Amino acid sequence: MAGQGAADAGRQVVARNRKARHEFDILETYEAGMELKGPEVKSIRAGGVSFHDAHARAERGEIWLHSLHISPYEQANRSNVDPLRPRRLLLNRAEIRKLIAKVEEKGLTLVPLEIYFVRGYAKVSLALARGRRLHDKREELKRREQDREARRAMEVR
């Protein structure tokens, strides 16, 4: 944690996908830029983002973010775009090839974890993840509850 302050100093988190860590096992994370229109950036800054069913897919050698809802910006009436339109993610070629190979080969999925700003640029934290089954989710909840109880027991002493 000591060296982390300098790296996170310019990072302003706008929205988090809380369900992602519950429904998926996160294997790797990547930082990607997003290709956005002007009003979308202002709407993101205002917190008008919803991750419901958001996911990324590889299409024509590029990574696209689907079903991410960015609310229309009120003051931009005519220049607003479709809130659910697919948005291209900006990654370098090697990362794109690596992600495409892993998604196709191992049956993994790409899930957005959070959206944040770094030096004025909107970024998305993208996770290479494997879906959890219902019993895995229950086991994870039991494990967390046991850890919590153990910490409480240690604090009492």
Z-matrix of the N, CA and C atoms (Angstrom, degrees):
N
C 1 1.445
C 2 1.526 1 111.87
N 3 1.324 2 118.61 1 -24.78
C 4 1.455 3 120.60 2 -175.14
C 5 1.522 4 111.53 3 -63.91
N 6 1.333 5 118.85 4 -43.88
C 7 1.454 6 122.23 5 -177.44
C 8 1.518 7 113.51 6 -84.42
N 9 1.305 8 117.48 7 -3.61
C 10 1.456 9 121.02 8 -174.12
C 11 1.526 10 112.27 9 -79.66
N 12 1.310 11 119.50 10 -23.58
C 13 1.453 12 123.01 11 -175.54
C 14 1.514 13 113.42 12 -59.70
N 15 1.319 14 117.49 13 -41.38
C 16 1.460 15 120.98 14 -178.26
C 17 1.524 16 111.14 15 -67.21
N 18 1.320 17 117.59 16 -38.07
C 19 1.466 18 120.93 17 -178.70
C 20 1.524 19 111.64 18 -71.60
N 21 1.329 20 117.82 19 -34.97
C 22 1.456 21 121.52 20 -177.14
C 23 1.520 22 113.34 21 -92.61
N 24 1.337 23 118.16 22 1.30
C 25 1.460 24 120.96 23 -175.58
C 26 1.526 25 111.64 24 -60.26
N 27 1.324 26 118.69 25 -39.39
C 28 1.456 27 121.31 26 -177.89
C 29 1.509 28 113.63 27 -94.82
N 30 1.314 29 118.35 28 8.94
C 31 1.467 30 122.50 29 -175.14
C 32 1.525 31 111.27 30 -98.84
N 33 1.340 32 115.78 31 119.25
C 34 1.459 33 121.62 32 -178.87
C 35 1.528 34 108.18 33 -117.11
N 36 1.344 35 117.21 34 102.50
C 37 1.463 36 122.08 35 -178.02
C 38 1.521 37 109.32 36 -73.14
N 39 1.343 38 115.82 37 129.85
C 40 1.460 39 121.79 38 -177.88
C 41 1.524 40 110.79 39 -103.40
N 42 1.347 41 117.65 40 -41.26
C 43 1.464 42 120.97 41 -176.95
C 44 1.521 43 109.73 42 -149.52
N 45 1.354 44 115.23 43 145.37
C 46 1.470 45 121.44 44 177.64
C 47 1.517 46 109.74 45 -123.88
N 48 1.326 47 115.57 46 144.39
C 49 1.459 48 122.58 47 175.65
C 50 1.528 49 106.98 48 -94.74
N 51 1.321 50 117.08 49 91.12
C 52 1.469 51 121.18 50 -174.47
C 53 1.523 52 112.30 51 -69.05
N 54 1.315 53 116.74 52 -34.10
C 55 1.466 54 119.73 53 -177.30
C 56 1.530 55 112.43 54 -69.18
N 57 1.323 56 117.62 55 -24.88
C 58 1.463 57 121.02 56 -175.76
C 59 1.522 58 112.05 57 -58.83
N 60 1.317 59 117.74 58 -44.43
C 61 1.468 60 120.33 59 -177.74
C 62 1.522 61 111.85 60 -71.72
N 63 1.325 62 117.22 61 -20.43
C 64 1.469 63 120.91 62 176.99
C 65 1.532 64 111.20 63 -83.64
N 66 1.315 65 117.33 64 -39.24
C 67 1.459 66 121.57 65 -173.87
C 68 1.525 67 114.25 66 -91.68
N 69 1.340 68 117.81 67 -12.09
C 70 1.463 69 121.10 68 -176.66
C 71 1.513 70 111.31 69 -134.34
N 72 1.336 71 115.68 70 151.18
C 73 1.458 72 121.95 71 168.18
C 74 1.521 73 105.95 72 -91.36
N 75 1.319 74 117.42 73 118.61
C 76 1.455 75 122.45 74 -177.33
C 77 1.528 76 108.53 75 -83.04
N 78 1.340 77 116.43 76 121.88
C 79 1.461 78 121.23 77 -179.19
C 80 1.524 79 111.96 78 -97.80
N 81 1.331 80 117.38 79 -47.18
C 82 1.459 81 122.61 80 179.59
C 83 1.519 82 108.62 81 -144.08
N 84 1.329 83 116.40 82 154.60
C 85 1.463 84 119.82 83 175.00
C 86 1.521 85 109.90 84 -125.02
N 87 1.319 86 115.69 85 149.21
C 88 1.456 87 123.40 86 179.55
C 89 1.523 88 108.56 87 -133.18
N 90 1.318 89 116.40 88 150.32
C 91 1.458 90 121.24 89 173.89
C 92 1.522 91 107.48 90 -104.73
N 93 1.335 92 115.62 91 128.71
C 94 1.462 93 120.27 92 -179.50
C 95 1.519 94 109.79 93 -132.58
N 96 1.307 95 115.67 94 145.19
C 97 1.460 96 120.41 95 172.26
C 98 1.517 97 108.34 96 -80.63
N 99 1.325 98 116.71 97 164.25
C 100 1.464 99 120.96 98 178.65
C 101 1.522 100 108.89 99 -123.35
N 102 1.328 101 115.41 100 140.29
C 103 1.455 102 120.87 101 175.55
C 104 1.536 103 106.86 102 -87.20
N 105 1.329 104 116.51 103 109.16
C 106 1.456 105 121.72 104 -174.07
C 107 1.521 106 111.28 105 -124.63
N 108 1.323 107 115.68 106 159.29
C 109 1.462 108 122.84 107 171.58
C 110 1.528 109 107.77 108 -91.73
N 111 1.326 110 117.81 109 161.28
C 112 1.464 111 122.83 110 -176.81
C 113 1.515 112 115.68 111 -51.99
N 114 1.344 113 118.74 112 -52.43
C 115 1.465 114 119.13 113 -178.72
C 116 1.529 115 113.16 114 -63.92
N 117 1.340 116 117.14 115 -27.79
C 118 1.467 117 120.22 116 179.13
C 119 1.523 118 110.47 117 -65.29
N 120 1.323 119 117.07 118 -38.95
C 121 1.461 120 121.14 119 179.99
C 122 1.526 121 109.76 120 -62.76
N 123 1.325 122 116.40 121 -44.57
C 124 1.470 123 120.04 122 -179.98
C 125 1.524 124 111.18 123 -65.54
N 126 1.315 125 116.78 124 -38.00
C 127 1.460 126 120.80 125 178.52
C 128 1.533 127 110.80 126 -66.40
N 129 1.332 128 117.18 127 -39.65
C 130 1.466 129 120.90 128 177.14
C 131 1.525 130 109.90 129 -63.19
N 132 1.334 131 117.06 130 -43.97
C 133 1.472 132 120.77 131 178.38
C 134 1.528 133 111.00 132 -59.01
N 135 1.343 134 116.15 133 -33.20
C 136 1.464 135 120.77 134 179.71
C 137 1.522 136 112.08 135 -81.82
N 138 1.336 137 117.97 136 -3.18
C 139 1.463 138 121.94 137 177.36
C 140 1.518 139 114.12 138 87.07
N 141 1.322 140 118.52 139 19.22
C 142 1.459 141 122.03 140 -178.38
C 143 1.515 142 113.11 141 -86.45
N 144 1.338 143 117.36 142 56.08
C 145 1.464 144 122.08 143 -176.87
C 146 1.523 145 109.80 144 -125.04
N 147 1.345 146 116.33 145 138.34
C 148 1.462 147 121.54 146 175.45
C 149 1.525 148 109.03 147 -133.07
N 150 1.330 149 116.15 148 130.07
C 151 1.464 150 121.78 149 -177.13
C 152 1.525 151 113.82 150 -92.07
N 153 1.324 152 119.29 151 3.71
C 154 1.463 153 121.75 152 -174.28
C 155 1.535 154 111.20 153 -52.03
N 156 1.328 155 117.67 154 116.37
C 157 1.468 156 125.46 155 -179.58
C 158 1.525 157 114.41 156 63.24
N 159 1.322 158 118.82 157 18.18
C 160 1.465 159 121.36 158 -179.97
C 161 1.529 160 109.76 159 -72.70
N 162 1.311 161 116.02 160 139.40
C 163 1.464 162 122.30 161 178.55
C 164 1.523 163 108.84 162 -157.21
N 165 1.315 164 116.33 163 164.79
C 166 1.459 165 121.10 164 178.40
C 167 1.518 166 109.15 165 -115.79
N 168 1.334 167 115.57 166 147.08
C 169 1.465 168 121.46 167 179.18
C 170 1.521 169 109.76 168 -136.03
N 171 1.316 170 114.61 169 152.30
C 172 1.460 171 120.40 170 174.96
C 173 1.523 172 108.30 171 -92.40
N 174 1.328 173 116.10 172 125.37
C 175 1.463 174 121.77 173 178.50
C 176 1.522 175 108.60 174 -139.67
N 177 1.305 176 117.63 175 126.23
C 178 1.460 177 123.45 176 176.58
C 179 1.533 178 112.44 177 53.10
N 180 1.318 179 116.56 178 41.61
C 181 1.456 180 121.02 179 177.02
C 182 1.523 181 114.59 180 75.09
N 183 1.322 182 118.03 181 14.08
C 184 1.457 183 122.15 182 177.86
C 185 1.525 184 108.47 183 -129.82
N 186 1.327 185 116.72 184 161.63
C 187 1.462 186 121.82 185 177.07
C 188 1.530 187 107.39 186 -105.51
N 189 1.329 188 116.25 187 127.95
C 190 1.460 189 122.87 188 -178.38
C 191 1.518 190 109.89 189 -119.87
N 192 1.320 191 116.56 190 139.02
C 193 1.453 192 123.22 191 177.87
C 194 1.528 193 108.34 192 -96.98
N 195 1.332 194 116.66 193 119.46
C 196 1.464 195 122.72 194 -176.48
C 197 1.526 196 110.48 195 -110.41
N 198 1.323 197 116.14 196 151.26
C 199 1.469 198 125.20 197 173.04
C 200 1.522 199 114.69 198 62.50
N 201 1.317 200 118.13 199 19.49
C 202 1.461 201 120.96 200 171.96
C 203 1.520 202 106.23 201 -85.19
N 204 1.325 203 117.06 202 118.18
C 205 1.461 204 120.96 203 -177.21
C 206 1.522 205 109.96 204 -90.93
N 207 1.338 206 115.78 205 116.18
C 208 1.461 207 121.78 206 173.42
C 209 1.517 208 105.95 207 -112.24
N 210 1.316 209 116.63 208 112.88
C 211 1.467 210 122.09 209 -175.69
C 212 1.527 211 111.27 210 -58.92
N 213 1.329 212 117.49 211 145.53
C 214 1.466 213 119.84 212 175.84
C 215 1.524 214 110.24 213 -61.92
N 216 1.319 215 116.86 214 141.51
C 217 1.459 216 122.40 215 179.19
C 218 1.522 217 108.36 216 -81.65
N 219 1.324 218 116.54 217 123.62
C 220 1.469 219 122.56 218 -172.42
C 221 1.531 220 113.48 219 -54.21
N 222 1.333 221 118.08 220 -44.61
C 223 1.462 222 120.92 221 -173.91
C 224 1.526 223 113.52 222 -80.69
N 225 1.319 224 118.57 223 -2.08
C 226 1.466 225 120.83 224 -174.78
C 227 1.519 226 112.65 225 -104.86
N 228 1.307 227 118.44 226 25.77
C 229 1.464 228 126.24 227 -170.27
C 230 1.527 229 117.22 228 -19.06
N 231 1.331 230 120.69 229 -66.28
C 232 1.467 231 120.80 230 -173.84
C 233 1.521 232 113.95 231 -80.03
N 234 1.318 233 117.42 232 -28.19
C 235 1.469 234 119.10 233 -175.34
C 236 1.522 235 113.65 234 -88.56
N 237 1.333 236 117.91 235 5.17
C 238 1.462 237 120.14 236 176.12
C 239 1.524 238 110.44 237 -68.93
N 240 1.334 239 115.60 238 150.81
C 241 1.461 240 121.90 239 179.58
C 242 1.523 241 109.10 240 -116.05
N 243 1.328 242 116.82 241 174.68
C 244 1.464 243 121.86 242 178.44
C 245 1.528 244 110.14 243 -58.32
N 246 1.343 245 118.26 244 125.84
C 247 1.467 246 120.89 245 -176.86
C 248 1.529 247 113.92 246 -63.33
N 249 1.325 248 118.84 247 -24.89
C 250 1.465 249 121.82 248 -177.70
C 251 1.524 250 113.62 249 -105.83
N 252 1.316 251 118.20 250 13.50
C 253 1.466 252 119.97 251 -176.45
C 254 1.528 253 110.99 252 -61.72
N 255 1.331 254 117.78 253 148.41
C 256 1.474 255 120.08 254 175.46
C 257 1.530 256 109.78 255 -66.79
N 258 1.329 257 116.46 256 138.64
C 259 1.461 258 121.58 257 -179.58
C 260 1.520 259 109.45 258 -119.46
N 261 1.330 260 115.52 259 131.97
C 262 1.463 261 119.99 260 -178.69
C 263 1.527 262 109.16 261 -75.52
N 264 1.331 263 115.28 262 136.14
C 265 1.460 264 120.92 263 176.59
C 266 1.512 265 109.21 264 -96.82
N 267 1.311 266 116.04 265 141.08
C 268 1.459 267 122.06 266 -175.55
C 269 1.529 268 109.80 267 -102.23
N 270 1.319 269 114.88 268 104.32
C 271 1.468 270 123.17 269 177.75
C 272 1.520 271 107.30 270 -129.39
N 273 1.329 272 117.23 271 161.73
C 274 1.460 273 116.74 272 176.26
C 275 1.527 274 110.61 273 -80.19
N 276 1.313 275 116.73 274 159.71
C 277 1.468 276 123.27 275 -173.60
C 278 1.523 277 113.47 276 -52.60
N 279 1.331 278 116.87 277 -43.59
C 280 1.466 279 120.26 278 -177.71
C 281 1.530 280 110.58 279 -63.59
N 282 1.333 281 117.17 280 -41.82
C 283 1.467 282 120.11 281 178.59
C 284 1.524 283 110.86 282 -65.11
N 285 1.321 284 117.23 283 -40.34
C 286 1.465 285 121.07 284 179.53
C 287 1.529 286 109.83 285 -61.89
N 288 1.332 287 117.11 286 -47.83
C 289 1.476 288 120.33 287 179.65
C 290 1.526 289 111.01 288 -60.86
N 291 1.309 290 117.06 289 -41.93
C 292 1.462 291 121.85 290 -179.60
C 293 1.534 292 110.65 291 -63.57
N 294 1.331 293 116.91 292 -45.10
C 295 1.461 294 121.04 293 179.71
C 296 1.524 295 111.77 294 -64.99
N 297 1.315 296 117.07 295 -43.81
C 298 1.470 297 120.83 296 179.63
C 299 1.518 298 109.98 297 -60.44
N 300 1.326 299 117.46 298 -44.05
C 301 1.467 300 121.48 299 -179.54
C 302 1.530 301 111.04 300 -62.18
N 303 1.320 302 117.43 301 -44.80
C 304 1.461 303 120.23 302 -178.13
C 305 1.516 304 112.24 303 -68.50
N 306 1.326 305 117.37 304 -39.59
C 307 1.462 306 120.77 305 -179.11
C 308 1.525 307 110.59 306 -66.54
N 309 1.334 308 117.28 307 -43.20
C 310 1.466 309 120.71 308 -178.57
C 311 1.520 310 112.05 309 -72.72
N 312 1.325 311 117.56 310 -40.48
C 313 1.458 312 121.95 311 -173.97
C 314 1.531 313 112.90 312 -75.41
N 315 1.324 314 117.15 313 -49.13
C 316 1.457 315 120.34 314 -169.75
C 317 1.522 316 114.24 315 -101.15
N 318 1.315 317 118.44 316 0.19
C 319 1.455 318 120.10 317 179.78
C 320 1.519 319 113.38 318 70.43
N 321 1.320 320 116.96 319 32.07
C 322 1.456 321 121.57 320 178.06
C 323 1.526 322 109.05 321 -90.03
N 324 1.321 323 115.79 322 171.59
C 325 1.456 324 120.22 323 179.30
C 326 1.524 325 109.90 324 -131.46
N 327 1.329 326 116.37 325 159.51
C 328 1.456 327 122.32 326 178.40
C 329 1.527 328 108.58 327 -106.74
N 330 1.331 329 116.07 328 121.56
C 331 1.459 330 121.67 329 -175.21
C 332 1.529 331 108.95 330 -125.28
N 333 1.335 332 118.31 331 132.30
C 334 1.470 333 119.66 332 175.18
C 335 1.527 334 110.19 333 -75.64
N 336 1.332 335 116.91 334 133.85
C 337 1.462 336 121.43 335 -179.47
C 338 1.524 337 112.11 336 -98.99
N 339 1.333 338 117.03 337 -43.57
C 340 1.460 339 119.89 338 179.74
C 341 1.516 340 110.61 339 -157.86
N 342 1.322 341 114.70 340 158.88
C 343 1.459 342 122.02 341 175.81
C 344 1.519 343 106.76 342 -118.65
N 345 1.328 344 116.27 343 134.54
C 346 1.455 345 120.70 344 -177.92
C 347 1.522 346 109.42 345 -149.96
N 348 1.319 347 115.42 346 168.61
C 349 1.453 348 121.94 347 177.74
C 350 1.518 349 109.30 348 -111.60
N 351 1.328 350 116.35 349 134.71
C 352 1.457 351 123.07 350 174.47
C 353 1.528 352 106.13 351 -126.49
N 354 1.321 353 116.55 352 117.01
C 355 1.474 354 122.31 353 -178.68
C 356 1.531 355 111.94 354 48.98
N 357 1.326 356 117.31 355 40.03
C 358 1.458 357 121.69 356 175.80
C 359 1.518 358 115.32 357 88.27
N 360 1.324 359 118.48 358 -6.48
C 361 1.460 360 121.75 359 -179.34
C 362 1.529 361 110.17 360 -101.37
N 363 1.338 362 116.40 361 133.38
C 364 1.462 363 120.85 362 178.05
C 365 1.524 364 108.95 363 -76.23
N 366 1.309 365 116.08 364 129.86
C 367 1.464 366 122.28 365 179.91
C 368 1.527 367 108.64 366 -126.67
N 369 1.326 368 115.03 367 155.22
C 370 1.462 369 120.46 368 175.08
C 371 1.526 370 107.33 369 -124.84
N 372 1.321 371 116.05 370 135.75
C 373 1.451 372 121.86 371 174.26
C 374 1.525 373 106.13 372 -89.40
N 375 1.320 374 116.47 373 114.93
C 376 1.459 375 122.79 374 -174.10
C 377 1.527 376 108.98 375 -108.12
N 378 1.332 377 116.95 376 132.49
C 379 1.467 378 120.73 377 -177.08
C 380 1.519 379 110.69 378 -112.55
N 381 1.310 380 115.62 379 136.75
C 382 1.455 381 122.36 380 168.79
C 383 1.523 382 104.24 381 -87.13
N 384 1.343 383 116.85 382 115.79
C 385 1.463 384 119.99 383 -169.26
C 386 1.523 385 112.37 384 -135.85
N 387 1.323 386 113.94 385 159.02
C 388 1.466 387 122.07 386 175.06
C 389 1.524 388 106.78 387 -117.95
N 390 1.325 389 116.77 388 132.22
C 391 1.462 390 121.13 389 -178.60
C 392 1.522 391 112.09 390 -66.05
N 393 1.325 392 115.88 391 142.61
C 394 1.458 393 121.12 392 177.39
C 395 1.521 394 109.49 393 -92.83
N 396 1.309 395 115.02 394 149.15
C 397 1.459 396 120.22 395 173.28
C 398 1.530 397 108.24 396 -88.29
N 399 1.320 398 117.54 397 166.82
C 400 1.458 399 121.68 398 -175.70
C 401 1.526 400 111.94 399 -58.24
N 402 1.354 401 117.33 400 -43.25
C 403 1.468 402 118.23 401 -178.45
C 404 1.529 403 111.49 402 -68.11
N 405 1.334 404 117.78 403 -29.94
C 406 1.468 405 120.70 404 176.15
C 407 1.521 406 110.23 405 -65.30
N 408 1.337 407 116.32 406 -39.94
C 409 1.460 408 120.48 407 179.23
C 410 1.526 409 109.95 408 -63.86
N 411 1.333 410 116.64 409 -42.35
C 412 1.463 411 120.58 410 -180.00
C 413 1.525 412 111.00 411 -64.19
N 414 1.339 413 116.61 412 -42.12
C 415 1.462 414 120.31 413 179.15
C 416 1.522 415 110.71 414 -62.94
N 417 1.324 416 116.58 415 -40.21
C 418 1.463 417 121.18 416 179.24
C 419 1.527 418 110.30 417 -63.59
N 420 1.334 419 117.13 418 -43.10
C 421 1.464 420 120.40 419 177.71
C 422 1.525 421 111.46 420 -63.18
N 423 1.346 422 117.49 421 -41.41
C 424 1.472 423 121.19 422 178.02
C 425 1.525 424 110.52 423 -62.38
N 426 1.330 425 116.43 424 -43.74
C 427 1.463 426 121.10 425 -179.25
C 428 1.528 427 110.75 426 -62.21
N 429 1.334 428 116.32 427 -43.99
C 430 1.467 429 119.96 428 178.56
C 431 1.520 430 111.66 429 -62.67
N 432 1.328 431 116.13 430 -41.66
C 433 1.463 432 120.69 431 179.70
C 434 1.530 433 110.74 432 -63.72
N 435 1.340 434 117.27 433 -41.02
C 436 1.461 435 120.93 434 178.04
C 437 1.525 436 110.96 435 -65.16
N 438 1.324 437 117.39 436 -41.28
C 439 1.466 438 120.81 437 177.35
C 440 1.519 439 110.85 438 -61.72
N 441 1.325 440 116.25 439 -42.27
C 442 1.458 441 121.81 440 -179.83
C 443 1.532 442 110.55 441 -63.00
N 444 1.342 443 116.24 442 -44.31
C 445 1.460 444 120.21 443 179.22
C 446 1.522 445 111.23 444 -64.98
N 447 1.324 446 116.96 445 -38.48
C 448 1.464 447 120.74 446 178.88
C 449 1.531 448 110.67 447 -64.30
N 450 1.333 449 117.11 448 -41.56
C 451 1.460 450 120.57 449 177.86
C 452 1.530 451 111.10 450 -63.54
N 453 1.330 452 116.86 451 -40.81
C 454 1.465 453 121.01 452 178.55
C 455 1.529 454 110.59 453 -63.20
N 456 1.339 455 116.34 454 -42.86
C 457 1.457 456 120.46 455 179.99
C 458 1.542 457 110.70 456 -62.69
N 459 1.312 458 116.90 457 -38.16
C 460 1.462 459 120.64 458 -179.94
C 461 1.533 460 111.43 459 -71.08
N 462 1.344 461 117.43 460 -31.95
C 463 1.455 462 120.50 461 179.85
C 464 1.517 463 111.81 462 -71.76
N 465 1.330 464 118.04 463 -31.72
C 466 1.466 465 122.03 464 -178.62
C 467 1.511 466 111.27 465 -65.59
N 468 1.307 467 117.60 466 -35.48
C 469 1.481 468 121.19 467 -176.70
C 470 1.466 469 113.17 468 -72.49
